Amino acid sequence: EVTLPDGDVVLVAAMSQADFGDINRFAEANRDKETTDTAFRWQRMLCARCLVDQDGVRFYTNEEEGEVGSLPLDVVSAIAEAAQEINGLVASAIEDAKKNLPTTSGDASPSA
């Protein structure tokens, strides 16, 4: 279970070996393309493969991973962080992805 910034709770599960292979191939193919788009895609792939319902059924298919991008950034980040931890992904890969994410200044605040 992961508690999201808005207080909602979601389930994040370990991914299959095949799903890990998909994500690993994407990371290897894009190792030299350190862009925000690459980092966001990596997060979407991870979330789509690990976000599940109470029965362990995925909310998103691999083909639907783009839909994860419609979720708020802080929600995707929280799910991706939990998925990385559950799946034992190395901290260096996490940091490589995170360094390409946009940052906000301390003065910026989301509007409600």
trRosetta pair geometry for C-beta under 8 A, 3 or more apart (Angstrom, degrees):
i j d omega theta_ij theta_ji phi_ij phi_ji
1 9 5.3 -4 -169 -175 108 112
1 10 7.3 149 -151 78 58 31
1 11 6.0 -39 -94 -97 56 63
1 12 7.8 136 -115 19 9 79
2 9 6.9 155 75 -154 40 61
2 10 5.4 -23 60 64 94 81
2 11 7.5 152 14 -106 83 15
2 12 5.2 38 -16 -6 125 120
2 78 6.0 149 161 147 125 100
2 79 6.3 146 88 -102 159 56
2 82 4.3 -79 -90 -59 136 166
3 7 6.7 -23 -171 -146 99 32
3 8 7.5 157 -153 84 55 35
3 9 5.3 -31 -96 -97 64 78
4 7 6.9 -34 72 37 76 20
4 8 4.7 -2 39 63 120 84
4 9 7.3 -159 3 -84 82 26
4 10 6.4 51 -39 0 111 106
4 74 7.7 111 -175 120 88 90
4 75 5.3 12 -151 -121 128 82
4 78 5.3 146 -124 82 65 156
4 79 7.6 -6 -96 -51 101 85
5 72 7.9 -95 52 102 125 134
5 74 4.6 -7 -1 136 151 130
5 75 6.7 -109 26 -73 100 62
5 78 6.3 -162 -26 -42 85 145
6 75 7.4 -14 3 -81 108 106
10 51 6.2 -22 163 -144 130 95
10 79 6.5 -24 82 -100 142 106
11 51 7.4 114 81 -160 61 50
11 52 5.0 -64 102 73 110 81
11 53 6.9 90 45 -160 128 8
11 54 6.9 144 -14 -84 151 40
11 56 7.9 -93 130 -93 142 48
12 50 5.0 25 -163 145 82 108
12 51 6.2 -31 -103 -94 70 52
12 52 7.2 132 -119 20 19 85
12 79 6.0 170 -89 -154 126 74
12 82 4.4 117 49 115 163 121
12 83 5.1 -119 -173 -73 125 74
12 86 5.9 -177 120 -8 104 152
13 50 5.6 -168 58 -160 57 67
13 52 4.6 17 -3 3 123 137
13 56 6.1 83 -80 -140 160 81
13 86 7.0 -162 177 148 16 154
14 50 7.3 -13 -120 -124 6 97
14 86 5.5 -138 -77 145 69 105
14 87 5.6 137 -135 -90 72 74
15 19 4.0 -108 174 88 117 132
15 20 5.5 145 98 -53 116 78
15 23 7.6 64 102 -4 165 134
15 46 7.7 -105 -41 -146 145 61
15 49 4.5 29 -115 141 126 117
15 50 5.5 -70 -59 -75 95 85
15 83 7.4 47 -31 -168 108 107
15 87 5.8 5 21 -101 94 133
16 19 4.6 98 54 7 79 100
16 20 7.0 -138 97 -3 43 86
16 49 7.7 -115 25 -172 77 112
17 20 5.6 -53 -149 37 33 114
17 21 6.4 40 150 -24 64 103
18 21 5.5 -52 -152 32 32 116
18 22 6.7 37 149 -22 63 99
19 22 5.5 -46 -152 29 37 114
19 23 6.6 30 153 -12 66 104
19 49 4.2 141 -170 -154 138 139
19 62 7.7 -154 -116 -83 89 110
20 23 5.9 -58 -150 41 33 107
20 24 6.0 33 153 -20 68 110
20 87 7.0 175 -96 -169 110 129
21 24 5.6 -56 -141 39 29 112
21 25 6.2 31 159 -20 65 105
22 25 6.0 -57 -149 35 26 108
22 26 6.5 25 153 -17 62 107
22 45 6.9 -151 120 -171 107 125
22 49 7.6 169 64 -77 127 146
22 62 6.9 -89 -168 -129 170 131
23 26 5.6 -54 -150 36 33 113
23 27 6.3 33 152 -19 66 106
23 42 7.0 88 -156 -148 95 76
23 45 5.2 155 -102 127 92 129
23 46 6.2 70 -118 -76 144 75
23 49 7.1 -103 -46 14 122 156
24 27 5.6 -53 -146 37 32 112
24 28 6.2 31 155 -17 66 106
25 28 5.8 -54 -144 39 30 110
25 29 6.1 29 157 -18 65 110
26 29 5.9 -59 -145 39 27 109
26 30 6.2 -4 164 6 64 117
26 41 7.1 -135 175 125 137 113
26 42 6.6 173 116 -98 125 77
26 45 6.3 171 38 -46 165 173
27 30 6.3 -78 -143 52 23 92
27 31 6.6 58 154 -70 63 78
27 42 6.5 69 -84 -116 87 122
27 93 6.7 -8 -149 -146 152 117
28 31 5.9 -13 -152 -33 32 112
30 33 4.5 -74 -160 53 77 109
30 38 4.8 176 165 -142 140 128
30 42 7.9 -142 72 -60 142 109
33 38 5.4 148 110 -64 95 149
34 38 6.6 -113 -133 60 25 141
34 39 7.8 40 -163 -47 63 100
34 96 7.2 -104 -118 -176 110 89
34 99 7.6 -14 -173 90 123 106
34 100 5.5 -150 177 -81 79 126
35 38 4.7 101 55 4 78 100
35 39 7.1 -144 96 -2 44 86
35 100 6.1 88 121 -162 16 132
36 39 5.7 -57 -149 39 35 111
36 40 6.1 33 154 -18 69 107
36 100 5.1 -170 -88 158 44 90
36 101 6.5 102 -134 -113 86 30
36 102 6.1 25 -124 -41 139 84
37 40 5.8 -55 -144 39 29 110
37 41 6.2 31 156 -21 64 107
38 41 5.8 -53 -146 35 29 111
38 42 6.4 33 154 -21 63 105
38 100 6.5 -25 68 135 91 166
39 42 5.7 -53 -151 33 31 113
39 43 6.6 30 152 -17 63 104
39 96 8.0 -159 -102 126 99 64
39 97 4.5 136 -139 -165 87 67
39 98 7.2 154 -157 -63 132 14
39 99 7.8 -153 -94 62 145 51
39 100 3.6 175 -33 81 138 117
39 101 5.4 -129 126 -59 145 71
40 43 5.7 -55 -151 36 34 112
40 44 6.3 34 152 -19 67 105
40 69 6.8 59 165 -111 115 105
40 101 7.4 117 -66 -105 76 81
41 44 5.6 -54 -147 37 33 112
41 45 6.3 36 154 -21 66 104
42 45 5.8 -52 -148 34 29 112
42 46 6.4 28 154 -17 63 108
42 97 5.0 -118 86 -119 143 126
43 46 5.8 -59 -149 39 30 111
43 47 6.2 26 157 -16 67 109
43 68 7.7 -158 120 126 80 132
43 76 5.6 75 147 157 126 111
43 77 7.1 -32 -148 -91 143 50
43 80 4.4 -44 -145 -91 89 152
43 97 6.6 141 -53 170 87 133
44 47 5.9 -56 -142 40 29 108
44 48 6.0 30 160 -21 65 109
44 65 4.8 106 144 163 100 96
44 66 6.6 35 174 -98 149 30
44 68 4.3 158 -141 71 81 125
44 69 5.6 -19 -96 -53 133 85
44 76 7.2 -26 -82 -151 63 129
45 48 6.0 -57 -146 35 25 110
45 49 6.5 12 160 -10 61 114
45 62 7.9 21 -139 -140 79 78
45 65 5.5 18 -95 -159 49 151
46 49 6.2 -70 -152 41 26 104
46 50 6.1 -8 164 5 65 122
46 80 5.2 81 89 -130 130 84
46 83 4.9 147 160 105 104 144
46 84 6.9 4 -170 -61 150 77
46 87 8.0 -131 -150 20 104 150
47 50 6.3 -80 -138 49 25 94
47 51 5.4 20 176 -25 72 117
47 60 7.5 43 117 36 80 141
47 65 7.7 127 70 -148 83 85
47 68 4.7 135 88 -150 127 146
47 71 7.8 -129 156 39 159 146
47 76 5.8 -73 -55 -146 158 77
47 79 4.7 64 -120 113 105 127
47 80 5.5 -58 -58 -71 95 78
47 83 6.4 -150 -88 -16 47 153
48 51 6.9 -42 -116 27 18 104
48 58 7.3 50 166 -176 59 123
48 59 7.9 -117 -142 75 54 81
48 60 3.9 -85 -142 96 85 129
48 61 7.4 -19 176 89 114 19
48 62 6.6 117 127 -109 132 37
48 64 6.5 167 -141 86 124 76
48 65 3.7 -83 -32 -109 162 82
48 67 7.9 105 -100 55 111 84
48 68 5.3 -111 -60 -38 88 134
49 58 7.0 -43 -144 -122 29 136
49 60 8.0 -65 -47 81 34 98
49 62 7.2 31 -79 -89 91 78
49 65 7.9 -2 -34 -98 77 115
49 83 7.6 107 77 -160 85 140
50 58 8.0 52 16 -117 5 98
50 79 7.2 158 87 168 110 95
50 82 7.8 178 133 98 138 88
50 83 3.9 134 68 -121 168 119
50 86 7.0 139 -155 67 134 135
50 87 7.1 -97 -94 -40 135 123
51 58 6.7 81 77 -151 62 70
51 59 4.9 -43 113 26 105 117
51 60 6.6 47 62 14 113 101
51 68 7.7 155 9 -109 144 114
51 79 5.9 -5 -78 -163 110 137
51 83 7.8 -59 -49 -71 67 126
52 55 7.8 -122 166 74 103 50
52 56 5.1 -5 172 -150 144 34
52 57 6.1 138 -156 64 88 28
52 58 5.5 -54 -98 -89 76 43
52 59 6.8 -161 -107 -19 23 80
53 56 7.3 -56 67 13 62 15
53 57 5.1 -10 37 57 106 86
53 59 6.5 118 -44 -68 86 83
58 61 6.9 117 104 -80 128 42
60 64 4.3 -141 -159 94 85 110
60 65 5.9 112 147 -87 133 46
60 67 6.0 -168 -118 62 122 113
60 68 6.1 -51 -48 -54 171 97
61 64 4.7 87 48 10 75 103
61 65 7.8 -94 95 -37 47 70
62 65 6.0 -15 -166 -31 39 112
64 67 4.9 -20 173 12 86 122
64 68 7.9 105 129 -26 75 80
65 68 5.7 -29 -172 6 55 116
66 69 5.7 -37 -176 13 54 119
67 70 5.8 -37 -170 13 56 113
68 71 5.8 -38 -174 12 53 116
68 76 6.2 106 160 -115 97 111
69 76 7.5 28 -106 -87 37 152
71 75 4.7 -104 161 86 112 127
71 76 5.1 137 88 -55 114 91
71 79 8.0 17 116 8 159 139
72 75 4.5 89 65 5 86 107
72 76 7.1 -161 92 -5 43 85
73 76 5.9 -56 -146 38 31 108
73 77 6.1 32 156 -20 66 109
74 77 5.6 -52 -144 38 32 115
74 78 6.3 35 156 -21 64 105
75 78 5.9 -54 -148 34 29 109
75 79 6.4 24 155 -14 64 107
76 79 5.9 -58 -147 40 30 108
76 80 6.0 29 156 -19 66 111
77 80 5.8 -56 -142 40 27 111
77 81 6.2 30 158 -22 64 107
77 101 7.7 71 -97 -141 116 163
78 81 5.9 -53 -146 34 27 111
78 82 6.6 24 156 -14 62 107
79 82 5.9 -59 -151 39 30 108
79 83 6.1 30 153 -20 66 110
80 83 5.6 -55 -143 38 31 112
80 84 6.3 36 155 -23 65 104
81 84 5.8 -52 -150 32 29 113
81 85 6.6 27 153 -16 62 106
81 94 7.7 76 -118 -150 67 128
82 85 5.7 -57 -151 37 33 111
82 86 6.1 30 155 -18 68 109
83 86 5.8 -53 -141 39 31 110
83 87 6.0 12 164 -3 65 116
84 87 6.3 -70 -142 49 22 98
84 89 4.4 -79 -154 49 77 121
84 93 7.9 -169 -140 90 118 103
84 94 5.2 82 -169 -91 158 119
85 88 7.7 30 178 -68 28 34
85 89 7.9 -60 -50 36 21 83
89 93 5.5 -88 167 70 105 130
89 94 6.3 121 111 -52 111 96
90 93 5.0 92 69 5 86 101
90 94 7.2 -154 101 -4 47 89
91 94 5.4 -57 -151 38 39 115
91 95 6.1 37 154 -19 72 106
92 95 5.8 -53 -144 39 32 109
92 96 6.3 38 153 -24 64 103
93 96 5.6 -49 -147 32 32 115
93 97 6.6 29 155 -15 63 104
94 97 6.0 -60 -155 38 30 107
94 98 6.1 24 153 -17 67 112
95 98 5.5 -55 -138 41 33 111
95 99 6.1 39 162 -30 67 103
96 99 6.3 -51 -147 25 24 110
96 100 7.5 14 155 -10 54 107
97 100 6.4 -72 -168 36 34 105
97 101 7.4 41 143 -35 67 100
98 101 5.5 -44 -158 10 46 117
104 108 4.2 -104 179 65 114 138
105 108 5.2 105 56 -9 73 99
